[in-house]
Amino acid sequence: MAQSNNKLFRSQLRSKNKSKLVIDYEPTLDDQLSRLEEDIRRLKVEFDVFFNGASKRPPYDTKGRVETLIKRLGDDRTLSFAQRYRYTSLASRYNAFRDLWRRTMQGREEGRDPIMTAKVSAKELAVAEFRKTNFICNDAHKDVELVKKLYSALIEAKKVCGEPVEDFSFPRFHRLIASQADGLKQRLGCERVSFSIDVEGGHVSFKARGEKS
């Protein structure tokens, strides 16, 4: 009888210990935003596979899950400013993709040139994925490595927009940036210059502004 009671006790103890290990994990908002970013990336891949003819059906199931998550996060009023900014960026990226997929589908249905459609789609996808870059320069004459990074980012943006880059050499760019930085510093009395590169409306946006501190 005592042995039976001991077995029962040990069994109850094991069950109790197991129950302690069961943790209800609730994804944080950051986790959900990361999941949304990954789902958008996966959806883009699935649509690329479909448009290339390797899949018979468009990924509408995945698309529905992404849109459900976007709506749920959009209605969440507990998002911090940083989280809301990240959410807005992801939602804008998805909307750009969605409009592109819709136009591509429409073009296929109307029998347009698939090669030309693919080229236009590739450019619009590249524009949608381009991320704004910022550089802060103390001395454009001496900060050669930083100016090289700025030059590379600008060349990338020009290629994305289909703008010519053949006659746009680094030495010429370096002289232009140094002159522009000197002029801003003298006119505004600032110590540094901030440069930003972005793509707006399918065209390169290159801006410079003074930074006093």
ChimeraX commands (.cxc) that place a marker at each C-alpha (Angstrom):
marker #1 position 0.00,0.00,0.00 radius 0.5
marker #1 position 2.84,2.38,0.92 radius 0.5
marker #1 position 4.61,1.57,-2.34 radius 0.5
marker #1 position 1.43,2.33,-4.27 radius 0.5
marker #1 position 1.08,5.66,-2.48 radius 0.5
marker #1 position 4.69,6.51,-3.28 radius 0.5
marker #1 position 4.14,5.80,-6.97 radius 0.5
marker #1 position 1.04,7.97,-6.95 radius 0.5
marker #1 position 2.91,10.76,-5.20 radius 0.5
marker #1 position 5.80,10.60,-7.69 radius 0.5
marker #1 position 3.35,10.62,-10.60 radius 0.5
marker #1 position 1.56,13.69,-9.23 radius 0.5
marker #1 position 4.90,15.39,-8.62 radius 0.5
marker #1 position 6.02,14.77,-12.21 radius 0.5
marker #1 position 2.72,16.15,-13.53 radius 0.5
marker #1 position 3.08,19.22,-11.34 radius 0.5
marker #1 position 6.65,19.84,-12.54 radius 0.5
marker #1 position 5.60,19.46,-16.17 radius 0.5
marker #1 position 2.80,21.95,-15.68 radius 0.5
marker #1 position 5.33,24.47,-14.41 radius 0.5
marker #1 position 7.24,24.20,-17.68 radius 0.5
marker #1 position 4.21,25.08,-19.79 radius 0.5
marker #1 position 4.46,28.80,-20.56 radius 0.5
marker #1 position 1.92,30.66,-22.59 radius 0.5
marker #1 position 4.07,32.72,-24.98 radius 0.5
marker #1 position 2.42,35.84,-26.33 radius 0.5
marker #1 position 4.35,37.38,-29.26 radius 0.5
marker #1 position 5.42,40.94,-28.57 radius 0.5
marker #1 position 4.63,43.75,-31.00 radius 0.5
marker #1 position 8.25,43.70,-32.16 radius 0.5
marker #1 position 7.91,39.96,-32.80 radius 0.5
marker #1 position 4.76,40.56,-34.83 radius 0.5
marker #1 position 6.44,43.32,-36.85 radius 0.5
marker #1 position 9.38,41.03,-37.58 radius 0.5
marker #1 position 6.96,38.33,-38.63 radius 0.5
marker #1 position 5.18,40.81,-40.92 radius 0.5
marker #1 position 8.48,41.80,-42.52 radius 0.5
marker #1 position 9.38,38.15,-43.11 radius 0.5
marker #1 position 5.90,37.34,-44.46 radius 0.5
marker #1 position 6.08,40.23,-46.95 radius 0.5
marker #1 position 9.48,38.98,-48.11 radius 0.5
marker #1 position 8.13,35.43,-48.49 radius 0.5
marker #1 position 5.05,36.67,-50.34 radius 0.5
marker #1 position 7.23,38.60,-52.80 radius 0.5
marker #1 position 9.22,35.42,-53.49 radius 0.5
marker #1 position 6.01,33.43,-54.02 radius 0.5
marker #1 position 4.66,36.01,-56.48 radius 0.5
marker #1 position 8.00,36.02,-58.33 radius 0.5
marker #1 position 7.77,32.24,-58.62 radius 0.5
marker #1 position 4.20,32.53,-59.92 radius 0.5
marker #1 position 4.99,35.23,-62.50 radius 0.5
marker #1 position 7.97,33.20,-63.72 radius 0.5
marker #1 position 5.62,30.30,-64.47 radius 0.5
marker #1 position 6.91,27.92,-61.79 radius 0.5
marker #1 position 3.61,27.96,-59.90 radius 0.5
marker #1 position 0.12,27.55,-61.32 radius 0.5
marker #1 position -1.75,29.53,-58.67 radius 0.5
marker #1 position -0.98,33.00,-57.27 radius 0.5
marker #1 position -0.23,32.94,-53.52 radius 0.5
marker #1 position -3.53,34.44,-52.40 radius 0.5
marker #1 position -3.53,32.45,-49.13 radius 0.5
marker #1 position -0.25,34.00,-48.04 radius 0.5
marker #1 position -1.47,37.39,-49.26 radius 0.5
marker #1 position -4.58,37.07,-47.11 radius 0.5
marker #1 position -2.52,36.27,-44.00 radius 0.5
marker #1 position -0.27,39.27,-44.61 radius 0.5
marker #1 position -3.22,41.62,-45.02 radius 0.5
marker #1 position -4.86,40.26,-41.86 radius 0.5
marker #1 position -1.69,40.93,-39.87 radius 0.5
marker #1 position -1.33,44.41,-41.38 radius 0.5
marker #1 position -4.90,45.26,-40.38 radius 0.5
marker #1 position -4.49,43.90,-36.86 radius 0.5
marker #1 position -1.27,45.82,-36.23 radius 0.5
marker #1 position -2.74,48.95,-37.82 radius 0.5
marker #1 position -5.61,48.87,-35.32 radius 0.5
marker #1 position -3.28,48.40,-32.33 radius 0.5
marker #1 position -3.09,51.69,-30.43 radius 0.5
marker #1 position -0.32,50.47,-28.11 radius 0.5
marker #1 position 2.37,50.75,-30.79 radius 0.5
marker #1 position 5.21,53.03,-29.75 radius 0.5
marker #1 position 6.39,55.80,-32.07 radius 0.5
marker #1 position 9.29,53.64,-33.32 radius 0.5
marker #1 position 7.01,50.64,-33.82 radius 0.5
marker #1 position 4.43,52.76,-35.63 radius 0.5
marker #1 position 7.15,54.12,-37.92 radius 0.5
marker #1 position 8.35,50.59,-38.68 radius 0.5
marker #1 position 4.79,49.43,-39.27 radius 0.5
marker #1 position 4.10,52.33,-41.66 radius 0.5
marker #1 position 7.26,51.53,-43.65 radius 0.5
marker #1 position 6.30,47.86,-43.94 radius 0.5
marker #1 position 2.70,48.68,-44.89 radius 0.5
marker #1 position 3.90,51.14,-47.55 radius 0.5
marker #1 position 6.26,48.53,-48.97 radius 0.5
marker #1 position 3.45,45.97,-49.09 radius 0.5
marker #1 position 1.08,48.44,-50.78 radius 0.5
marker #1 position 3.71,49.14,-53.46 radius 0.5
marker #1 position 4.12,45.41,-54.07 radius 0.5
marker #1 position 0.35,44.84,-54.09 radius 0.5
marker #1 position -0.22,47.54,-56.72 radius 0.5
marker #1 position 2.59,46.12,-58.83 radius 0.5
marker #1 position 1.22,42.57,-58.60 radius 0.5
marker #1 position -2.24,43.83,-59.56 radius 0.5
marker #1 position -0.91,45.64,-62.64 radius 0.5
marker #1 position 1.22,42.66,-63.64 radius 0.5
marker #1 position -1.78,40.32,-63.31 radius 0.5
marker #1 position -3.85,42.73,-65.39 radius 0.5
marker #1 position -1.13,42.87,-68.04 radius 0.5
marker #1 position -1.00,39.07,-68.25 radius 0.5
marker #1 position -4.77,38.89,-68.60 radius 0.5
marker #1 position -4.73,41.52,-71.36 radius 0.5
marker #1 position -1.96,39.69,-73.23 radius 0.5
marker #1 position 0.70,42.42,-73.03 radius 0.5
marker #1 position 4.32,41.75,-73.91 radius 0.5
marker #1 position 5.56,39.56,-71.02 radius 0.5
marker #1 position 9.22,40.60,-71.47 radius 0.5
marker #1 position 8.42,44.30,-71.31 radius 0.5
marker #1 position 6.08,43.68,-68.38 radius 0.5
marker #1 position 8.84,41.81,-66.57 radius 0.5
marker #1 position 11.31,44.68,-67.11 radius 0.5
marker #1 position 8.84,47.26,-65.82 radius 0.5
marker #1 position 8.01,45.03,-62.86 radius 0.5
marker #1 position 11.68,44.57,-62.01 radius 0.5
marker #1 position 12.27,48.33,-62.00 radius 0.5
marker #1 position 9.20,49.08,-59.91 radius 0.5
marker #1 position 10.14,46.38,-57.40 radius 0.5
marker #1 position 13.66,47.79,-57.11 radius 0.5
marker #1 position 12.22,51.29,-56.53 radius 0.5
marker #1 position 9.79,49.95,-53.91 radius 0.5
marker #1 position 12.61,48.18,-52.06 radius 0.5
marker #1 position 15.06,51.10,-52.11 radius 0.5
marker #1 position 15.83,52.39,-48.64 radius 0.5
marker #1 position 16.66,56.02,-47.88 radius 0.5
marker #1 position 20.26,56.51,-46.76 radius 0.5
marker #1 position 21.77,59.36,-44.73 radius 0.5
marker #1 position 25.38,60.47,-44.33 radius 0.5
marker #1 position 26.78,63.15,-42.02 radius 0.5
marker #1 position 30.06,64.64,-43.19 radius 0.5
marker #1 position 32.41,66.77,-41.10 radius 0.5
marker #1 position 34.92,67.57,-43.83 radius 0.5
marker #1 position 34.14,66.43,-47.38 radius 0.5
marker #1 position 37.71,67.19,-48.44 radius 0.5
marker #1 position 39.23,64.74,-45.92 radius 0.5
marker #1 position 36.40,62.20,-45.36 radius 0.5
marker #1 position 37.13,60.41,-48.62 radius 0.5
marker #1 position 35.84,57.00,-47.48 radius 0.5
marker #1 position 32.52,58.48,-46.39 radius 0.5
marker #1 position 32.17,60.35,-49.68 radius 0.5
marker #1 position 32.86,57.07,-51.50 radius 0.5
marker #1 position 29.96,55.44,-49.61 radius 0.5
marker #1 position 27.75,58.40,-50.50 radius 0.5
marker #1 position 28.82,58.05,-54.14 radius 0.5
marker #1 position 28.07,54.30,-54.16 radius 0.5
marker #1 position 24.60,54.89,-52.68 radius 0.5
marker #1 position 23.86,57.56,-55.27 radius 0.5
marker #1 position 25.02,55.30,-58.14 radius 0.5
marker #1 position 22.78,52.53,-56.82 radius 0.5
marker #1 position 19.80,54.90,-56.70 radius 0.5
marker #1 position 20.51,56.10,-60.25 radius 0.5
marker #1 position 20.66,52.53,-61.54 radius 0.5
marker #1 position 17.40,51.69,-59.81 radius 0.5
marker #1 position 15.73,54.64,-61.54 radius 0.5
marker #1 position 17.37,53.91,-64.89 radius 0.5
marker #1 position 19.34,57.15,-64.88 radius 0.5
marker #1 position 22.74,57.32,-66.70 radius 0.5
marker #1 position 25.90,56.89,-64.63 radius 0.5
marker #1 position 28.58,56.58,-67.34 radius 0.5
marker #1 position 29.77,60.20,-67.16 radius 0.5
marker #1 position 29.42,60.47,-63.39 radius 0.5
marker #1 position 32.92,59.77,-62.07 radius 0.5
marker #1 position 33.94,59.75,-58.41 radius 0.5
marker #1 position 36.53,62.59,-58.71 radius 0.5
marker #1 position 33.90,64.83,-60.27 radius 0.5
marker #1 position 31.38,63.86,-57.57 radius 0.5
marker #1 position 33.93,64.45,-54.80 radius 0.5
marker #1 position 34.66,67.97,-56.04 radius 0.5
marker #1 position 30.94,68.72,-56.31 radius 0.5
marker #1 position 30.20,67.48,-52.77 radius 0.5
marker #1 position 33.15,69.32,-51.24 radius 0.5
marker #1 position 32.11,72.56,-52.93 radius 0.5
marker #1 position 28.48,72.13,-51.87 radius 0.5
marker #1 position 29.47,71.34,-48.27 radius 0.5
marker #1 position 31.76,74.37,-48.08 radius 0.5
marker #1 position 29.00,76.62,-49.39 radius 0.5
marker #1 position 26.45,75.32,-46.86 radius 0.5
marker #1 position 28.85,75.71,-43.96 radius 0.5
marker #1 position 29.69,79.28,-44.92 radius 0.5
marker #1 position 26.09,80.29,-45.59 radius 0.5
marker #1 position 24.51,78.62,-42.53 radius 0.5
marker #1 position 27.44,78.77,-40.13 radius 0.5
marker #1 position 27.17,75.02,-39.45 radius 0.5
marker #1 position 29.89,72.53,-38.58 radius 0.5
marker #1 position 28.68,69.48,-40.49 radius 0.5
marker #1 position 26.59,68.65,-43.54 radius 0.5
marker #1 position 23.98,65.91,-43.78 radius 0.5
marker #1 position 23.36,64.24,-47.16 radius 0.5
marker #1 position 20.34,62.05,-47.91 radius 0.5
marker #1 position 19.63,59.83,-50.91 radius 0.5
marker #1 position 16.17,58.51,-51.68 radius 0.5
marker #1 position 13.92,57.53,-54.58 radius 0.5
marker #1 position 10.74,59.56,-54.95 radius 0.5
marker #1 position 8.28,59.12,-57.79 radius 0.5
marker #1 position 10.74,56.96,-59.69 radius 0.5
marker #1 position 13.49,59.63,-59.59 radius 0.5
marker #1 position 16.57,60.12,-57.43 radius 0.5
marker #1 position 16.22,62.60,-54.58 radius 0.5
marker #1 position 19.59,63.93,-53.37 radius 0.5
marker #1 position 19.48,66.52,-50.59 radius 0.5
marker #1 position 22.00,68.31,-48.38 radius 0.5
marker #1 position 21.41,70.30,-45.22 radius 0.5
marker #1 position 23.49,71.90,-42.51 radius 0.5
marker #1 position 24.01,70.28,-39.09 radius 0.5
marker #1 position 25.05,72.62,-36.30 radius 0.5
marker #1 position 25.73,69.96,-33.68 radius 0.5
marker link #1:1,2 radius 0.2
marker link #1:2,3 radius 0.2
marker link #1:3,4 radius 0.2
marker link #1:4,5 radius 0.2
marker link #1:5,6 radius 0.2
marker link #1:6,7 radius 0.2
marker link #1:7,8 radius 0.2
marker link #1:8,9 radius 0.2
marker link #1:9,10 radius 0.2
marker link #1:10,11 radius 0.2
marker link #1:11,12 radius 0.2
marker link #1:12,13 radius 0.2
marker link #1:13,14 radius 0.2
marker link #1:14,15 radius 0.2
marker link #1:15,16 radius 0.2
marker link #1:16,17 radius 0.2
marker link #1:17,18 radius 0.2
marker link #1:18,19 radius 0.2
marker link #1:19,20 radius 0.2
marker link #1:20,21 radius 0.2
marker link #1:21,22 radius 0.2
marker link #1:22,23 radius 0.2
marker link #1:23,24 radius 0.2
marker link #1:24,25 radius 0.2
marker link #1:25,26 radius 0.2
marker link #1:26,27 radius 0.2
marker link #1:27,28 radius 0.2
marker link #1:28,29 radius 0.2
marker link #1:29,30 radius 0.2
marker link #1:30,31 radius 0.2
marker link #1:31,32 radius 0.2
marker link #1:32,33 radius 0.2
marker link #1:33,34 radius 0.2
marker link #1:34,35 radius 0.2
marker link #1:35,36 radius 0.2
marker link #1:36,37 radius 0.2
marker link #1:37,38 radius 0.2
marker link #1:38,39 radius 0.2
marker link #1:39,40 radius 0.2
marker link #1:40,41 radius 0.2
marker link #1:41,42 radius 0.2
marker link #1:42,43 radius 0.2
marker link #1:43,44 radius 0.2
marker link #1:44,45 radius 0.2
marker link #1:45,46 radius 0.2
marker link #1:46,47 radius 0.2
marker link #1:47,48 radius 0.2
marker link #1:48,49 radius 0.2
marker link #1:49,50 radius 0.2
marker link #1:50,51 radius 0.2
marker link #1:51,52 radius 0.2
marker link #1:52,53 radius 0.2
marker link #1:53,54 radius 0.2
marker link #1:54,55 radius 0.2
marker link #1:55,56 radius 0.2
marker link #1:56,57 radius 0.2
marker link #1:57,58 radius 0.2
marker link #1:58,59 radius 0.2
marker link #1:59,60 radius 0.2
marker link #1:60,61 radius 0.2
marker link #1:61,62 radius 0.2
marker link #1:62,63 radius 0.2
marker link #1:63,64 radius 0.2
marker link #1:64,65 radius 0.2
marker link #1:65,66 radius 0.2
marker link #1:66,67 radius 0.2
marker link #1:67,68 radius 0.2
marker link #1:68,69 radius 0.2
marker link #1:69,70 radius 0.2
marker link #1:70,71 radius 0.2
marker link #1:71,72 radius 0.2
marker link #1:72,73 radius 0.2
marker link #1:73,74 radius 0.2
marker link #1:74,75 radius 0.2
marker link #1:75,76 radius 0.2
marker link #1:76,77 radius 0.2
marker link #1:77,78 radius 0.2
marker link #1:78,79 radius 0.2
marker link #1:79,80 radius 0.2
marker link #1:80,81 radius 0.2
marker link #1:81,82 radius 0.2
marker link #1:82,83 radius 0.2
marker link #1:83,84 radius 0.2
marker link #1:84,85 radius 0.2
marker link #1:85,86 radius 0.2
marker link #1:86,87 radius 0.2
marker link #1:87,88 radius 0.2
marker link #1:88,89 radius 0.2
marker link #1:89,90 radius 0.2
marker link #1:90,91 radius 0.2
marker link #1:91,92 radius 0.2
marker link #1:92,93 radius 0.2
marker link #1:93,94 radius 0.2
marker link #1:94,95 radius 0.2
marker link #1:95,96 radius 0.2
marker link #1:96,97 radius 0.2
marker link #1:97,98 radius 0.2
marker link #1:98,99 radius 0.2
marker link #1:99,100 radius 0.2
marker link #1:100,101 radius 0.2
marker link #1:101,102 radius 0.2
marker link #1:102,103 radius 0.2
marker link #1:103,104 radius 0.2
marker link #1:104,105 radius 0.2
marker link #1:105,106 radius 0.2
marker link #1:106,107 radius 0.2
marker link #1:107,108 radius 0.2
marker link #1:108,109 radius 0.2
marker link #1:109,110 radius 0.2
marker link #1:110,111 radius 0.2
marker link #1:111,112 radius 0.2
marker link #1:112,113 radius 0.2
marker link #1:113,114 radius 0.2
marker link #1:114,115 radius 0.2
marker link #1:115,116 radius 0.2
marker link #1:116,117 radius 0.2
marker link #1:117,118 radius 0.2
marker link #1:118,119 radius 0.2
marker link #1:119,120 radius 0.2
marker link #1:120,121 radius 0.2
marker link #1:121,122 radius 0.2
marker link #1:122,123 radius 0.2
marker link #1:123,124 radius 0.2
marker link #1:124,125 radius 0.2
marker link #1:125,126 radius 0.2
marker link #1:126,127 radius 0.2
marker link #1:127,128 radius 0.2
marker link #1:128,129 radius 0.2
marker link #1:129,130 radius 0.2
marker link #1:130,131 radius 0.2
marker link #1:131,132 radius 0.2
marker link #1:132,133 radius 0.2
marker link #1:133,134 radius 0.2
marker link #1:134,135 radius 0.2
marker link #1:135,136 radius 0.2
marker link #1:136,137 radius 0.2
marker link #1:137,138 radius 0.2
marker link #1:138,139 radius 0.2
marker link #1:139,140 radius 0.2
marker link #1:140,141 radius 0.2
marker link #1:141,142 radius 0.2
marker link #1:142,143 radius 0.2
marker link #1:143,144 radius 0.2
marker link #1:144,145 radius 0.2
marker link #1:145,146 radius 0.2
marker link #1:146,147 radius 0.2
marker link #1:147,148 radius 0.2
marker link #1:148,149 radius 0.2
marker link #1:149,150 radius 0.2
marker link #1:150,151 radius 0.2
marker link #1:151,152 radius 0.2
marker link #1:152,153 radius 0.2
marker link #1:153,154 radius 0.2
marker link #1:154,155 radius 0.2
marker link #1:155,156 radius 0.2
marker link #1:156,157 radius 0.2
marker link #1:157,158 radius 0.2
marker link #1:158,159 radius 0.2
marker link #1:159,160 radius 0.2
marker link #1:160,161 radius 0.2
marker link #1:161,162 radius 0.2
marker link #1:162,163 radius 0.2
marker link #1:163,164 radius 0.2
marker link #1:164,165 radius 0.2
marker link #1:165,166 radius 0.2
marker link #1:166,167 radius 0.2
marker link #1:167,168 radius 0.2
marker link #1:168,169 radius 0.2
marker link #1:169,170 radius 0.2
marker link #1:170,171 radius 0.2
marker link #1:171,172 radius 0.2
marker link #1:172,173 radius 0.2
marker link #1:173,174 radius 0.2
marker link #1:174,175 radius 0.2
marker link #1:175,176 radius 0.2
marker link #1:176,177 radius 0.2
marker link #1:177,178 radius 0.2
marker link #1:178,179 radius 0.2
marker link #1:179,180 radius 0.2
marker link #1:180,181 radius 0.2
marker link #1:181,182 radius 0.2
marker link #1:182,183 radius 0.2
marker link #1:183,184 radius 0.2
marker link #1:184,185 radius 0.2
marker link #1:185,186 radius 0.2
marker link #1:186,187 radius 0.2
marker link #1:187,188 radius 0.2
marker link #1:188,189 radius 0.2
marker link #1:189,190 radius 0.2
marker link #1:190,191 radius 0.2
marker link #1:191,192 radius 0.2
marker link #1:192,193 radius 0.2
marker link #1:193,194 radius 0.2
marker link #1:194,195 radius 0.2
marker link #1:195,196 radius 0.2
marker link #1:196,197 radius 0.2
marker link #1:197,198 radius 0.2
marker link #1:198,199 radius 0.2
marker link #1:199,200 radius 0.2
marker link #1:200,201 radius 0.2
marker link #1:201,202 radius 0.2
marker link #1:202,203 radius 0.2
marker link #1:203,204 radius 0.2
marker link #1:204,205 radius 0.2
marker link #1:205,206 radius 0.2
marker link #1:206,207 radius 0.2
marker link #1:207,208 radius 0.2
marker link #1:208,209 radius 0.2
marker link #1:209,210 radius 0.2
marker link #1:210,211 radius 0.2
marker link #1:211,212 radius 0.2
marker link #1:212,213 radius 0.2
view
